[in-house]
Amino acid sequence: MAKFKATSNVVFIIDDEEIQFDENKKYEIEEQNAVELNAKGLLAHPELSPFFVPIDETDEAEE
């Protein structure tokens, strides 16, 4: 699992279930899943892509 921050409010359908992600909220997501969701988001809303950006430890230490 890796930590990602959502860059906008978005809903994805994952395993036939709607999952909402809130802008600027941090999530622990499998890295491959984040890559796949970003790819799906790029097709649907390229102007908002990427939807998830990785958070590294230096980013967290600054907060």
PDB file of N, CA, C, O and CB in Angstrom:
ATOM      1  N   MET A   1       0.838  -1.175   0.000  1.00  0.00           N
ATOM      2  CA  MET A   1       0.000   0.000   0.000  1.00  0.00           C
ATOM      3  C   MET A   1       0.884   1.239   0.000  1.00  0.00           C
ATOM      4  O   MET A   1       1.961   1.268   0.595  1.00  0.00           O
ATOM      5  CB  MET A   1      -0.954  -0.003   1.210  1.00  0.00           C
ATOM      6  N   ALA A   2       0.394   2.247  -0.681  1.00  0.00           N
ATOM      7  CA  ALA A   2       1.104   3.521  -0.734  1.00  0.00           C
ATOM      8  C   ALA A   2       0.102   4.625  -0.408  1.00  0.00           C
ATOM      9  O   ALA A   2      -1.109   4.431  -0.515  1.00  0.00           O
ATOM     10  CB  ALA A   2       1.774   3.751  -2.141  1.00  0.00           C
ATOM     11  N   LYS A   3       0.619   5.775  -0.013  1.00  0.00           N
ATOM     12  CA  LYS A   3      -0.246   6.899   0.331  1.00  0.00           C
ATOM     13  C   LYS A   3      -0.375   7.833  -0.865  1.00  0.00           C
ATOM     14  O   LYS A   3       0.610   8.198  -1.506  1.00  0.00           O
ATOM     15  CB  LYS A   3       0.303   7.662   1.559  1.00  0.00           C
ATOM     16  N   PHE A   4      -1.625   8.208  -1.145  1.00  0.00           N
ATOM     17  CA  PHE A   4      -1.938   9.111  -2.243  1.00  0.00           C
ATOM     18  C   PHE A   4      -2.892  10.176  -1.743  1.00  0.00           C
ATOM     19  O   PHE A   4      -3.636   9.971  -0.783  1.00  0.00           O
ATOM     20  CB  PHE A   4      -2.546   8.345  -3.444  1.00  0.00           C
ATOM     21  N   LYS A   5      -2.855  11.323  -2.414  1.00  0.00           N
ATOM     22  CA  LYS A   5      -3.797  12.400  -2.126  1.00  0.00           C
ATOM     23  C   LYS A   5      -4.679  12.579  -3.355  1.00  0.00           C
ATOM     24  O   LYS A   5      -4.184  12.615  -4.481  1.00  0.00           O
ATOM     25  CB  LYS A   5      -3.055  13.737  -1.753  1.00  0.00           C
ATOM     26  N   ALA A   6      -5.978  12.691  -3.136  1.00  0.00           N
ATOM     27  CA  ALA A   6      -6.910  12.943  -4.232  1.00  0.00           C
ATOM     28  C   ALA A   6      -6.804  14.410  -4.640  1.00  0.00           C
ATOM     29  O   ALA A   6      -6.759  15.294  -3.784  1.00  0.00           O
ATOM     30  CB  ALA A   6      -8.374  12.582  -3.823  1.00  0.00           C
ATOM     31  N   THR A   7      -6.765  14.665  -5.941  1.00  0.00           N
ATOM     32  CA  THR A   7      -6.615  16.033  -6.431  1.00  0.00           C
ATOM     33  C   THR A   7      -7.952  16.710  -6.719  1.00  0.00           C
ATOM     34  O   THR A   7      -8.003  17.914  -6.973  1.00  0.00           O
ATOM     35  CB  THR A   7      -5.770  16.038  -7.678  1.00  0.00           C
ATOM     36  N   SER A   8      -9.036  15.930  -6.678  1.00  0.00           N
ATOM     37  CA  SER A   8     -10.373  16.492  -6.869  1.00  0.00           C
ATOM     38  C   SER A   8     -11.387  15.520  -6.278  1.00  0.00           C
ATOM     39  O   SER A   8     -11.052  14.384  -5.945  1.00  0.00           O
ATOM     40  CB  SER A   8     -10.669  16.762  -8.386  1.00  0.00           C
ATOM     41  N   ASN A   9     -12.619  15.974  -6.152  1.00  0.00           N
ATOM     42  CA  ASN A   9     -13.689  15.078  -5.710  1.00  0.00           C
ATOM     43  C   ASN A   9     -14.051  14.181  -6.883  1.00  0.00           C
ATOM     44  O   ASN A   9     -14.317  14.663  -7.984  1.00  0.00           O
ATOM     45  CB  ASN A   9     -14.944  15.878  -5.196  1.00  0.00           C
ATOM     46  N   VAL A  10     -14.061  12.879  -6.644  1.00  0.00           N
ATOM     47  CA  VAL A  10     -14.313  11.950  -7.737  1.00  0.00           C
ATOM     48  C   VAL A  10     -14.970  10.689  -7.186  1.00  0.00           C
ATOM     49  O   VAL A  10     -14.750  10.301  -6.039  1.00  0.00           O
ATOM     50  CB  VAL A  10     -12.999  11.604  -8.486  1.00  0.00           C
ATOM     51  N   VAL A  11     -15.778  10.065  -8.030  1.00  0.00           N
ATOM     52  CA  VAL A  11     -16.387   8.782  -7.692  1.00  0.00           C
ATOM     53  C   VAL A  11     -15.960   7.787  -8.754  1.00  0.00           C
ATOM     54  O   VAL A  11     -16.110   8.037  -9.950  1.00  0.00           O
ATOM     55  CB  VAL A  11     -17.955   8.884  -7.597  1.00  0.00           C
ATOM     56  N   PHE A  12     -15.429   6.664  -8.312  1.00  0.00           N
ATOM     57  CA  PHE A  12     -15.069   5.576  -9.209  1.00  0.00           C
ATOM     58  C   PHE A  12     -15.923   4.370  -8.859  1.00  0.00           C
ATOM     59  O   PHE A  12     -16.300   4.187  -7.702  1.00  0.00           O
ATOM     60  CB  PHE A  12     -13.550   5.237  -9.111  1.00  0.00           C
ATOM     61  N   ILE A  13     -16.227   3.551  -9.849  1.00  0.00           N
ATOM     62  CA  ILE A  13     -16.912   2.287  -9.600  1.00  0.00           C
ATOM     63  C   ILE A  13     -15.837   1.211  -9.526  1.00  0.00           C
ATOM     64  O   ILE A  13     -15.139   0.932 -10.501  1.00  0.00           O
ATOM     65  CB  ILE A  13     -17.986   1.964 -10.719  1.00  0.00           C
ATOM     66  N   ILE A  14     -15.723   0.618  -8.343  1.00  0.00           N
ATOM     67  CA  ILE A  14     -14.715  -0.409  -8.087  1.00  0.00           C
ATOM     68  C   ILE A  14     -15.455  -1.650  -7.609  1.00  0.00           C
ATOM     69  O   ILE A  14     -16.172  -1.604  -6.609  1.00  0.00           O
ATOM     70  CB  ILE A  14     -13.642   0.070  -7.027  1.00  0.00           C
ATOM     71  N   ASP A  15     -15.283  -2.754  -8.319  1.00  0.00           N
ATOM     72  CA  ASP A  15     -15.976  -4.007  -7.977  1.00  0.00           C
ATOM     73  C   ASP A  15     -17.483  -3.781  -7.838  1.00  0.00           C
ATOM     74  O   ASP A  15     -18.099  -4.230  -6.872  1.00  0.00           O
ATOM     75  CB  ASP A  15     -15.408  -4.597  -6.667  1.00  0.00           C
ATOM     76  N   ASP A  16     -18.068  -3.084  -8.810  1.00  0.00           N
ATOM     77  CA  ASP A  16     -19.510  -2.795  -8.863  1.00  0.00           C
ATOM     78  C   ASP A  16     -20.009  -1.956  -7.690  1.00  0.00           C
ATOM     79  O   ASP A  16     -21.204  -1.962  -7.392  1.00  0.00           O
ATOM     80  CB  ASP A  16     -20.283  -4.086  -8.905  1.00  0.00           C
ATOM     81  N   GLU A  17     -19.122  -1.243  -7.030  1.00  0.00           N
ATOM     82  CA  GLU A  17     -19.497  -0.388  -5.904  1.00  0.00           C
ATOM     83  C   GLU A  17     -18.955   1.015  -6.147  1.00  0.00           C
ATOM     84  O   GLU A  17     -17.796   1.182  -6.527  1.00  0.00           O
ATOM     85  CB  GLU A  17     -18.962  -0.964  -4.556  1.00  0.00           C
ATOM     86  N   GLU A  18     -19.805   2.032  -5.926  1.00  0.00           N
ATOM     87  CA  GLU A  18     -19.352   3.416  -6.073  1.00  0.00           C
ATOM     88  C   GLU A  18     -18.521   3.811  -4.861  1.00  0.00           C
ATOM     89  O   GLU A  18     -18.978   3.705  -3.723  1.00  0.00           O
ATOM     90  CB  GLU A  18     -20.555   4.380  -6.248  1.00  0.00           C
ATOM     91  N   ILE A  19     -17.302   4.267  -5.111  1.00  0.00           N
ATOM     92  CA  ILE A  19     -16.400   4.702  -4.050  1.00  0.00           C
ATOM     93  C   ILE A  19     -16.085   6.177  -4.287  1.00  0.00           C
ATOM     94  O   ILE A  19     -15.611   6.550  -5.360  1.00  0.00           O
ATOM     95  CB  ILE A  19     -15.086   3.833  -4.014  1.00  0.00           C
ATOM     96  N   GLN A  20     -16.346   7.004  -3.293  1.00  0.00           N
ATOM     97  CA  GLN A  20     -16.098   8.442  -3.399  1.00  0.00           C
ATOM     98  C   GLN A  20     -14.755   8.790  -2.772  1.00  0.00           C
ATOM     99  O   GLN A  20     -14.413   8.306  -1.693  1.00  0.00           O
ATOM    100  CB  GLN A  20     -17.231   9.246  -2.723  1.00  0.00           C
ATOM    101  N   PHE A  21     -14.005   9.632  -3.463  1.00  0.00           N
ATOM    102  CA  PHE A  21     -12.739  10.152  -2.965  1.00  0.00           C
ATOM    103  C   PHE A  21     -12.872  11.669  -2.891  1.00  0.00           C
ATOM    104  O   PHE A  21     -13.339  12.304  -3.837  1.00  0.00           O
ATOM    105  CB  PHE A  21     -11.531   9.721  -3.881  1.00  0.00           C
ATOM    106  N   ASP A  22     -12.463  12.242  -1.776  1.00  0.00           N
ATOM    107  CA  ASP A  22     -12.596  13.678  -1.549  1.00  0.00           C
ATOM    108  C   ASP A  22     -11.294  14.409  -1.823  1.00  0.00           C
ATOM    109  O   ASP A  22     -10.212  13.927  -1.488  1.00  0.00           O
ATOM    110  CB  ASP A  22     -13.049  13.946  -0.127  1.00  0.00           C
ATOM    111  N   GLU A  23     -11.413  15.578  -2.438  1.00  0.00           N
ATOM    112  CA  GLU A  23     -10.254  16.401  -2.786  1.00  0.00           C
ATOM    113  C   GLU A  23      -9.395  16.690  -1.554  1.00  0.00           C
ATOM    114  O   GLU A  23      -9.901  17.006  -0.477  1.00  0.00           O
ATOM    115  CB  GLU A  23     -10.710  17.718  -3.432  1.00  0.00           C
ATOM    116  N   ASN A  24      -8.085  16.573  -1.747  1.00  0.00           N
ATOM    117  CA  ASN A  24      -7.060  16.844  -0.731  1.00  0.00           C
ATOM    118  C   ASN A  24      -7.060  15.876   0.447  1.00  0.00           C
ATOM    119  O   ASN A  24      -6.317  16.080   1.407  1.00  0.00           O
ATOM    120  CB  ASN A  24      -7.236  18.224  -0.213  1.00  0.00           C
ATOM    121  N   LYS A  25      -7.869  14.839   0.392  1.00  0.00           N
ATOM    122  CA  LYS A  25      -7.859  13.828   1.444  1.00  0.00           C
ATOM    123  C   LYS A  25      -6.833  12.757   1.077  1.00  0.00           C
ATOM    124  O   LYS A  25      -6.627  12.451  -0.098  1.00  0.00           O
ATOM    125  CB  LYS A  25      -9.282  13.202   1.642  1.00  0.00           C
ATOM    126  N   LYS A  26      -6.199  12.198   2.100  1.00  0.00           N
ATOM    127  CA  LYS A  26      -5.169  11.181   1.881  1.00  0.00           C
ATOM    128  C   LYS A  26      -5.786   9.789   1.965  1.00  0.00           C
ATOM    129  O   LYS A  26      -6.661   9.524   2.789  1.00  0.00           O
ATOM    130  CB  LYS A  26      -4.024  11.327   2.912  1.00  0.00           C
ATOM    131  N   TYR A  27      -5.304   8.905   1.085  1.00  0.00           N
ATOM    132  CA  TYR A  27      -5.807   7.535   1.029  1.00  0.00           C
ATOM    133  C   TYR A  27      -4.634   6.575   0.914  1.00  0.00           C
ATOM    134  O   TYR A  27      -3.616   6.891   0.299  1.00  0.00           O
ATOM    135  CB  TYR A  27      -6.788   7.347  -0.158  1.00  0.00           C
ATOM    136  N   GLU A  28      -4.786   5.398   1.514  1.00  0.00           N
ATOM    137  CA  GLU A  28      -3.827   4.319   1.303  1.00  0.00           C
ATOM    138  C   GLU A  28      -4.424   3.403   0.249  1.00  0.00           C
ATOM    139  O   GLU A  28      -5.463   2.776   0.457  1.00  0.00           O
ATOM    140  CB  GLU A  28      -3.508   3.539   2.640  1.00  0.00           C
ATOM    141  N   ILE A  29      -3.742   3.342  -0.887  1.00  0.00           N
ATOM    142  CA  ILE A  29      -4.225   2.591  -2.041  1.00  0.00           C
ATOM    143  C   ILE A  29      -3.056   1.779  -2.580  1.00  0.00           C
ATOM    144  O   ILE A  29      -1.908   2.222  -2.540  1.00  0.00           O
ATOM    145  CB  ILE A  29      -4.821   3.542  -3.147  1.00  0.00           C
ATOM    146  N   GLU A  30      -3.357   0.588  -3.083  1.00  0.00           N
ATOM    147  CA  GLU A  30      -2.332  -0.175  -3.791  1.00  0.00           C
ATOM    148  C   GLU A  30      -1.857   0.684  -4.962  1.00  0.00           C
ATOM    149  O   GLU A  30      -2.670   1.274  -5.673  1.00  0.00           O
ATOM    150  CB  GLU A  30      -2.881  -1.576  -4.285  1.00  0.00           C
ATOM    151  N   GLU A  31      -0.557   0.751  -5.158  1.00  0.00           N
ATOM    152  CA  GLU A  31      -0.008   1.621  -6.201  1.00  0.00           C
ATOM    153  C   GLU A  31      -0.584   1.292  -7.573  1.00  0.00           C
ATOM    154  O   GLU A  31      -0.904   2.199  -8.341  1.00  0.00           O
ATOM    155  CB  GLU A  31       1.510   1.503  -6.239  1.00  0.00           C
ATOM    156  N   GLN A  32      -0.721   0.007  -7.888  1.00  0.00           N
ATOM    157  CA  GLN A  32      -1.264  -0.389  -9.185  1.00  0.00           C
ATOM    158  C   GLN A  32      -2.712   0.081  -9.337  1.00  0.00           C
ATOM    159  O   GLN A  32      -3.120   0.485 -10.426  1.00  0.00           O
ATOM    160  CB  GLN A  32      -1.181  -1.916  -9.356  1.00  0.00           C
ATOM    161  N   ASN A  33      -3.486   0.031  -8.260  1.00  0.00           N
ATOM    162  CA  ASN A  33      -4.876   0.513  -8.315  1.00  0.00           C
ATOM    163  C   ASN A  33      -4.924   2.007  -8.593  1.00  0.00           C
ATOM    164  O   ASN A  33      -5.760   2.463  -9.373  1.00  0.00           O
ATOM    165  CB  ASN A  33      -5.610   0.203  -6.998  1.00  0.00           C
ATOM    166  N   ALA A  34      -4.041   2.773  -7.970  1.00  0.00           N
ATOM    167  CA  ALA A  34      -3.997   4.218  -8.215  1.00  0.00           C
ATOM    168  C   ALA A  34      -3.650   4.503  -9.675  1.00  0.00           C
ATOM    169  O   ALA A  34      -4.225   5.403 -10.287  1.00  0.00           O
ATOM    170  CB  ALA A  34      -2.970   4.896  -7.280  1.00  0.00           C
ATOM    171  N   VAL A  35      -2.719   3.743 -10.228  1.00  0.00           N
ATOM    172  CA  VAL A  35      -2.342   3.912 -11.635  1.00  0.00           C
ATOM    173  C   VAL A  35      -3.546   3.612 -12.532  1.00  0.00           C
ATOM    174  O   VAL A  35      -3.817   4.353 -13.478  1.00  0.00           O
ATOM    175  CB  VAL A  35      -1.144   2.985 -12.000  1.00  0.00           C
ATOM    176  N   GLU A  36      -4.259   2.537 -12.237  1.00  0.00           N
ATOM    177  CA  GLU A  36      -5.428   2.167 -13.041  1.00  0.00           C
ATOM    178  C   GLU A  36      -6.543   3.213 -12.933  1.00  0.00           C
ATOM    179  O   GLU A  36      -7.171   3.560 -13.934  1.00  0.00           O
ATOM    180  CB  GLU A  36      -5.955   0.796 -12.603  1.00  0.00           C
ATOM    181  N   LEU A  37      -6.785   3.711 -11.720  1.00  0.00           N
ATOM    182  CA  LEU A  37      -7.821   4.731 -11.549  1.00  0.00           C
ATOM    183  C   LEU A  37      -7.441   6.023 -12.264  1.00  0.00           C
ATOM    184  O   LEU A  37      -8.298   6.675 -12.860  1.00  0.00           O
ATOM    185  CB  LEU A  37      -8.061   5.006 -10.058  1.00  0.00           C
ATOM    186  N   ASN A  38      -6.164   6.398 -12.211  1.00  0.00           N
ATOM    187  CA  ASN A  38      -5.713   7.587 -12.942  1.00  0.00           C
ATOM    188  C   ASN A  38      -5.910   7.403 -14.441  1.00  0.00           C
ATOM    189  O   ASN A  38      -6.290   8.345 -15.136  1.00  0.00           O
ATOM    190  CB  ASN A  38      -4.234   7.886 -12.635  1.00  0.00           C
ATOM    191  N   ALA A  39      -5.653   6.192 -14.950  1.00  0.00           N
ATOM    192  CA  ALA A  39      -5.831   5.924 -16.379  1.00  0.00           C
ATOM    193  C   ALA A  39      -7.308   6.024 -16.768  1.00  0.00           C
ATOM    194  O   ALA A  39      -7.638   6.601 -17.804  1.00  0.00           O
ATOM    195  CB  ALA A  39      -5.277   4.528 -16.740  1.00  0.00           C
ATOM    196  N   LYS A  40      -8.194   5.465 -15.943  1.00  0.00           N
ATOM    197  CA  LYS A  40      -9.637   5.568 -16.211  1.00  0.00           C
ATOM    198  C   LYS A  40     -10.086   7.026 -16.156  1.00  0.00           C
ATOM    199  O   LYS A  40     -10.865   7.476 -16.996  1.00  0.00           O
ATOM    200  CB  LYS A  40     -10.445   4.723 -15.193  1.00  0.00           C
ATOM    201  N   GLY A  41      -9.593   7.750 -15.170  1.00  0.00           N
ATOM    202  CA  GLY A  41      -9.953   9.154 -15.028  1.00  0.00           C
ATOM    203  C   GLY A  41      -9.474   9.998 -16.188  1.00  0.00           C
ATOM    204  O   GLY A  41     -10.154  10.937 -16.604  1.00  0.00           O
ATOM    205  N   LEU A  42      -8.300   9.666 -16.714  1.00  0.00           N
ATOM    206  CA  LEU A  42      -7.756  10.399 -17.856  1.00  0.00           C
ATOM    207  C   LEU A  42      -8.680  10.283 -19.062  1.00  0.00           C
ATOM    208  O   LEU A  42      -8.853  11.246 -19.809  1.00  0.00           O
ATOM    209  CB  LEU A  42      -6.355   9.879 -18.211  1.00  0.00           C
ATOM    210  N   LEU A  43      -9.273   9.112 -19.253  1.00  0.00           N
ATOM    211  CA  LEU A  43     -10.191   8.919 -20.374  1.00  0.00           C
ATOM    212  C   LEU A  43     -11.488   9.703 -20.181  1.00  0.00           C
ATOM    213  O   LEU A  43     -12.013  10.281 -21.133  1.00  0.00           O
ATOM    214  CB  LEU A  43     -10.501   7.435 -20.551  1.00  0.00           C
ATOM    215  N   ALA A  44     -12.001   9.723 -18.959  1.00  0.00           N
ATOM    216  CA  ALA A  44     -13.289  10.368 -18.696  1.00  0.00           C
ATOM    217  C   ALA A  44     -13.163  11.880 -18.523  1.00  0.00           C
ATOM    218  O   ALA A  44     -13.992  12.637 -19.028  1.00  0.00           O
ATOM    219  CB  ALA A  44     -13.921   9.767 -17.457  1.00  0.00           C
ATOM    220  N   HIS A  45     -12.133  12.314 -17.815  1.00  0.00           N
ATOM    221  CA  HIS A  45     -11.965  13.742 -17.504  1.00  0.00           C
ATOM    222  C   HIS A  45     -10.492  14.127 -17.578  1.00  0.00           C
ATOM    223  O   HIS A  45      -9.849  14.309 -16.544  1.00  0.00           O
ATOM    224  CB  HIS A  45     -12.536  14.070 -16.098  1.00  0.00           C
ATOM    225  N   PRO A  46      -9.952  14.252 -18.782  1.00  0.00           N
ATOM    226  CA  PRO A  46      -8.515  14.558 -18.904  1.00  0.00           C
ATOM    227  C   PRO A  46      -8.125  15.886 -18.264  1.00  0.00           C
ATOM    228  O   PRO A  46      -6.978  16.060 -17.853  1.00  0.00           O
ATOM    229  CB  PRO A  46      -8.119  14.577 -20.362  1.00  0.00           C
ATOM    230  N   GLU A  47      -9.067  16.825 -18.176  1.00  0.00           N
ATOM    231  CA  GLU A  47      -8.746  18.131 -17.595  1.00  0.00           C
ATOM    232  C   GLU A  47      -8.504  18.042 -16.088  1.00  0.00           C
ATOM    233  O   GLU A  47      -7.900  18.947 -15.511  1.00  0.00           O
ATOM    234  CB  GLU A  47      -9.872  19.122 -17.879  1.00  0.00           C
ATOM    235  N   LEU A  48      -8.956  16.982 -15.448  1.00  0.00           N
ATOM    236  CA  LEU A  48      -8.785  16.815 -14.000  1.00  0.00           C
ATOM    237  C   LEU A  48      -7.681  15.827 -13.640  1.00  0.00           C
ATOM    238  O   LEU A  48      -7.379  15.627 -12.464  1.00  0.00           O
ATOM    239  CB  LEU A  48     -10.085  16.358 -13.380  1.00  0.00           C
ATOM    240  N   SER A  49      -7.094  15.226 -14.629  1.00  0.00           N
ATOM    241  CA  SER A  49      -6.097  14.178 -14.394  1.00  0.00           C
ATOM    242  C   SER A  49      -4.759  14.766 -13.965  1.00  0.00           C
ATOM    243  O   SER A  49      -4.410  15.849 -14.436  1.00  0.00           O
ATOM    244  CB  SER A  49      -5.911  13.332 -15.650  1.00  0.00           C
ATOM    245  N   PRO A  50      -4.007  14.123 -13.113  1.00  0.00           N
ATOM    246  CA  PRO A  50      -4.282  12.854 -12.438  1.00  0.00           C
ATOM    247  C   PRO A  50      -5.176  13.069 -11.220  1.00  0.00           C
ATOM    248  O   PRO A  50      -5.185  14.145 -10.622  1.00  0.00           O
ATOM    249  CB  PRO A  50      -2.969  12.173 -12.017  1.00  0.00           C
ATOM    250  N   PHE A  51      -5.920  12.037 -10.867  1.00  0.00           N
ATOM    251  CA  PHE A  51      -6.813  12.121  -9.719  1.00  0.00           C
ATOM    252  C   PHE A  51      -6.099  11.808  -8.413  1.00  0.00           C
ATOM    253  O   PHE A  51      -6.508  12.273  -7.348  1.00  0.00           O
ATOM    254  CB  PHE A  51      -7.978  11.181  -9.900  1.00  0.00           C
ATOM    255  N   PHE A  52      -5.038  11.025  -8.495  1.00  0.00           N
ATOM    256  CA  PHE A  52      -4.278  10.654  -7.299  1.00  0.00           C
ATOM    257  C   PHE A  52      -2.809  10.963  -7.513  1.00  0.00           C
ATOM    258  O   PHE A  52      -2.228  10.598  -8.535  1.00  0.00           O
ATOM    259  CB  PHE A  52      -4.473   9.158  -6.957  1.00  0.00           C
ATOM    260  N   VAL A  53      -2.215  11.638  -6.542  1.00  0.00           N
ATOM    261  CA  VAL A  53      -0.777  11.914  -6.588  1.00  0.00           C
ATOM    262  C   VAL A  53      -0.143  11.285  -5.353  1.00  0.00           C
ATOM    263  O   VAL A  53      -0.717  11.326  -4.265  1.00  0.00           O
ATOM    264  CB  VAL A  53      -0.484  13.462  -6.654  1.00  0.00           C
ATOM    265  N   PRO A  54       1.040  10.705  -5.525  1.00  0.00           N
ATOM    266  CA  PRO A  54       1.694  10.065  -4.383  1.00  0.00           C
ATOM    267  C   PRO A  54       2.110  11.082  -3.328  1.00  0.00           C
ATOM    268  O   PRO A  54       2.449  12.224  -3.636  1.00  0.00           O
ATOM    269  CB  PRO A  54       2.911   9.277  -4.848  1.00  0.00           C
ATOM    270  N   ILE A  55       2.074  10.644  -2.097  1.00  0.00           N
ATOM    271  CA  ILE A  55       2.548  11.452  -0.976  1.00  0.00           C
ATOM    272  C   ILE A  55       3.814  10.780  -0.469  1.00  0.00           C
ATOM    273  O   ILE A  55       3.804   9.596  -0.130  1.00  0.00           O
ATOM    274  CB  ILE A  55       1.455  11.588   0.169  1.00  0.00           C
ATOM    275  N   ASP A  56       4.891  11.531  -0.420  1.00  0.00           N
ATOM    276  CA  ASP A  56       6.102  10.933   0.146  1.00  0.00           C
ATOM    277  C   ASP A  56       6.274  11.397   1.585  1.00  0.00           C
ATOM    278  O   ASP A  56       5.571  12.299   2.042  1.00  0.00           O
ATOM    279  CB  ASP A  56       7.351  11.300  -0.697  1.00  0.00           C
ATOM    280  N   GLU A  57       7.197  10.787   2.285  1.00  0.00           N
ATOM    281  CA  GLU A  57       7.371  11.094   3.705  1.00  0.00           C
ATOM    282  C   GLU A  57       7.770  12.544   3.952  1.00  0.00           C
ATOM    283  O   GLU A  57       7.420  13.098   4.995  1.00  0.00           O
ATOM    284  CB  GLU A  57       8.411  10.180   4.302  1.00  0.00           C
ATOM    285  N   THR A  58       8.486  13.175   3.033  1.00  0.00           N
ATOM    286  CA  THR A  58       8.870  14.573   3.246  1.00  0.00           C
ATOM    287  C   THR A  58       7.650  15.478   3.170  1.00  0.00           C
ATOM    288  O   THR A  58       7.579  16.478   3.884  1.00  0.00           O
ATOM    289  CB  THR A  58       9.922  15.011   2.212  1.00  0.00           C
ATOM    290  N   ASP A  59       6.678  15.138   2.303  1.00  0.00           N
ATOM    291  CA  ASP A  59       5.435  15.908   2.233  1.00  0.00           C
ATOM    292  C   ASP A  59       4.684  15.828   3.557  1.00  0.00           C
ATOM    293  O   ASP A  59       4.169  16.836   4.043  1.00  0.00           O
ATOM    294  CB  ASP A  59       4.545  15.400   1.082  1.00  0.00           C
ATOM    295  N   GLU A  60       4.621  14.643   4.138  1.00  0.00           N
ATOM    296  CA  GLU A  60       3.903  14.463   5.396  1.00  0.00           C
ATOM    297  C   GLU A  60       4.612  15.148   6.553  1.00  0.00           C
ATOM    298  O   GLU A  60       3.958  15.659   7.463  1.00  0.00           O
ATOM    299  CB  GLU A  60       3.735  12.985   5.697  1.00  0.00           C
ATOM    300  N   ALA A  61       5.929  15.166   6.532  1.00  0.00           N
ATOM    301  CA  ALA A  61       6.691  15.778   7.618  1.00  0.00           C
ATOM    302  C   ALA A  61       6.481  17.289   7.660  1.00  0.00           C
ATOM    303  O   ALA A  61       6.550  17.898   8.728  1.00  0.00           O
ATOM    304  CB  ALA A  61       8.178  15.460   7.467  1.00  0.00           C
ATOM    305  N   GLU A  62       6.225  17.896   6.498  1.00  0.00           N
ATOM    306  CA  GLU A  62       6.031  19.342   6.419  1.00  0.00           C
ATOM    307  C   GLU A  62       4.702  19.773   7.012  1.00  0.00           C
ATOM    308  O   GLU A  62       4.544  20.936   7.384  1.00  0.00           O
ATOM    309  CB  GLU A  62       6.119  19.803   4.982  1.00  0.00           C
ATOM    310  N   GLU A  63       3.735  18.854   7.109  1.00  0.00           N
ATOM    311  CA  GLU A  63       2.391  19.218   7.589  1.00  0.00           C
ATOM    312  C   GLU A  63       2.297  19.271   9.068  1.00  0.00           C
ATOM    313  O   GLU A  63       1.230  19.563   9.609  1.00  0.00           O
ATOM    314  CB  GLU A  63       1.379  18.263   7.084  1.00  0.00           C
TER     315      GLU A  63
END
